[in-house]
Amino acid sequence: MMQNVHLAPETDEDDLYSGYNDYNPTYDTEELENDTAFQEAVRTSHGRRPPITAKIPSTAVTRPVATGYGSKTSLASSMGRPMTGAIQDGVTRPMTAVRAAGFTKAAVRGSAFDPLGQSRGPAPPLEAKNEDSPEEKIRQLEKKVNELVEESCIANSCGDLKLALEKAKDAGRKERILVRQREQVTTPENINLDLTYSVLFNLASQYSANEMYAEALNTYQVIVKNKMFSNAGRLKVNMGNIYLKQRNYSKAIKFYRMALDQIPSVHKEMRIKIMQNIGVTFIKTGQYSDAINSFEHIMSLAPNLKAGFNLILSYFAVGDRDKMKKAFQKLIAVPLEIDEDDKYISPSDDPHTNLVIEAIKNDHLRQMERERKAMAEKYIMTAAKLIAPVIETSFAVGYDWCVEVVKASQYVELANDLEINKAITYLRQKDFNQAVETLKMFEKKDSRVKSAAATNLSFLYYLENEFAQASSYADLAVNSDRYNPSALTNKGNTVFANGDYEKAAEFYKEALRNDSSCTEALYNIGLTYKRLNRLDEALDCFLKLHAILRNSAQVLYQIANVYELMEDPNQAIEWLMQLISVVPTDSRALSKLGELYDSEGDKSQAFQYYYESYRYFPSNIEVIEWLGAYYIDTQFCEKAIQYFERASLIQPTQVKWQLMVASCFRRSGNYQKALDTYKDIHRKFPENVECLRFLVRLCTDIGLKEVQEYATKLKRLEKMKEIREQRVRSGRDGSGGSRSRREGSAGSDSGQNCSASSKGERLSVKLRALPGTNEPYESSSNKEIDASYVDPLGPQIERPKTAAKKRIDEDDFADEELGDDLLPE
């Protein structure tokens, strides 16, 4: 009996149900008559059976009763229900009248108390995914479409536009398959519209990036016309951009306005950008009044640099001076919204603070601030240079007004730049004195501005060949800013002009150490090494420069010239061919190619390039002479006539060209035309002996009466020339009179030279002297080519480049490259 009794702990003093039902039910005699179990036990042996356990625990709780021995005994009620806390058949009776966790309506007899269900074992395995189901196929296809869209966007950002377009098309095809499968499985309302929108939008963007504008417009139309896409109307901005690229300005404005109407006023920035596009389109169409309205509205709502600059351009186009001034003031007043430079200066010696400042000195935000400030300075400087000549009576007064406005704004440092630009404007107007006076005003300013002004002054004096003044201002610029590469380059140029090439090379090297991108210094070092005959080092410099300036005609020519000096004509021809691909109409480069081919013995190629040079510049006397001699050598005297006639037009005082024309007529058998030409030459040059000799011979052959007249004139001229030569010889050597007479006689018999060209004249084809009276004119079969490239800027073929400052901090001012220019004046 005791084994069925569950003893409650004596320390359970906090039980909420303590004292509940604490009485002995045995003495409950009031209900014994109604107790069927008790009555049955009295009549039969039913009372000797074990008590019946209730299948459903009752909420009626009986508490164990303490006996005289200090024990608590759980007694069953007369109905056979177990007492609270009793254990019967392995089932524990709960200690509460409320049903607890773990009990069910159908409690299994003999089951242990397990409120957490731990006796049920592990959970059954997950149900295997059915990959063949339509829903799973749709999910996989949707995932693939999203991946293709992402890959298309990544390819576009990497610059691979063709791959981006292919991925976008593939995504579009798979998305259409996905839509059809969804329609077969689910209702149309369950179609993923966001995915369809993203696929179409990406496809249209890729079409536009690949300049397939018709396909892009069609795709955008599909999106815009679909009413199920929310906010699709703003894509009309993209359609307007495409029409703008196609220069269909009316449609561009139409779509911009349609997009503007569909964007609510809360999207202020988007509306401003669209209005700015509308204003730019109006400028392109020449509707400046409408553009002014758009930009004025933008500047009143949200001023920005681009709108302010475009507003100035519009007022400049209509010629409104007062409005230009007001617009410039509005542009100056646009806030930059960037931090001051003081933020990046450490206020203390705290190492942690210093590390943070070092980290943010050149981070992306700081770079963005620099770019925004540089863009603002560019707009202001450009606007000032644009309006300064027109807002006042003279450009100087206009510049002064702009300088005063800038000084009163947040861009104070730009005032000095404007002053230097004023001097540069004087230069463009050929007013060197005013430019010098303006630049000299900066001599007492801070070192940065002083260095820039002195650099420009050195440049000006160098152009005027005043090398002493140029050197003085170059020294001032270098002393003010030793790290100014333009100042060092100018100093090197002045030393180069004085012939000290080693020292000039040192200045150029120092300029390169300060700024490795100073191409002027690198070019001038190459010229210096050429003068020092250090051809390998010169070639190395020019090849380095070619890697920086791939299409520089000057650099290509210098490389070819160095190879020519190194006696490598094949390499020289190869680099000249590259030069011709950059400047195909340069006559001097073409003639140089012809000269090299002629020196190699390739007459046909030489003729081709000489002829091309003549076609582009028909006034080069060297090319004309070579072509004429070439036709004489090939026995086409008639074709040589036109070249010698042109030469006689270029140099009408040179008798040799007209003699060559007459000789060509005579060699081709046209004696009458030759005779007329010789007579015309004799009228212009009556003292020319060679002309009279040919006249005597032609008149004798034809049988004309004028032969005696021309013979008498010829004898008189020969006698006068003999007397003149005797006088010259007698003056040089008074004791050698007889020898002088003999030499004079020999010189008289040997014939006269037809060349009457002035001293120092340079000819590319050295023609043989005209023959004597008894022989016809013959040209030399082996013509000596002596043409080299001549700098059209002057006799100095390798004048070093000059660097001066247009911007006082970064830009190099160079009116013209002063090296070897390939384009003739």
Secondary structure as UniProt FT lines:
FT   HELIX           2..4
FT   TURN            10..11
FT   TURN            13..14
FT   TURN            16..21
FT   HELIX           25..27
FT   TURN            30..31
FT   HELIX           32..34
FT   HELIX           36..43
FT   HELIX           46..48
FT   STRAND          65..66
FT   TURN            68..69
FT   STRAND          72..73
FT   TURN            78..79
FT   TURN            84..85
FT   STRAND          87..88
FT   TURN            89..90
FT   STRAND          91..92
FT   TURN            101..102
FT   TURN            109..110
FT   TURN            115..116
FT   HELIX           118..120
FT   TURN            131..132
FT   HELIX           134..157
FT   TURN            158..159
FT   HELIX           161..185
FT   HELIX           188..190
FT   HELIX           193..209
FT   TURN            210..211
FT   HELIX           213..225
FT   TURN            227..228
FT   TURN            230..231
FT   HELIX           232..235
FT   HELIX           236..245
FT   TURN            246..247
FT   HELIX           249..262
FT   TURN            265..266
FT   HELIX           268..285
FT   HELIX           288..301
FT   HELIX           305..318
FT   HELIX           321..332
FT   HELIX           341..344
FT   HELIX           351..360
FT   TURN            361..362
FT   HELIX           364..391
FT   HELIX           395..407
FT   TURN            412..413
FT   HELIX           414..428
FT   TURN            429..430
FT   HELIX           432..440
FT   HELIX           441..444
FT   HELIX           447..463
FT   TURN            464..465
FT   HELIX           467..480
FT   TURN            482..483
FT   HELIX           485..497
FT   TURN            498..499
FT   HELIX           501..514
FT   TURN            516..517
FT   HELIX           519..531
FT   TURN            532..533
FT   HELIX           535..548
FT   TURN            550..551
FT   HELIX           553..565
FT   TURN            566..567
FT   HELIX           569..582
FT   TURN            584..585
FT   HELIX           587..599
FT   TURN            600..601
FT   HELIX           603..616
FT   TURN            618..619
FT   HELIX           621..633
FT   TURN            634..635
FT   HELIX           637..650
FT   TURN            652..653
FT   HELIX           655..667
FT   TURN            668..669
FT   HELIX           671..684
FT   TURN            686..687
FT   HELIX           689..702
FT   TURN            705..706
FT   HELIX           707..732
FT   TURN            734..735
FT   HELIX           737..749
FT   TURN            759..760
FT   TURN            773..774
FT   TURN            792..793
FT   TURN            797..798
FT   STRAND          804..805
FT   STRAND          812..813
//
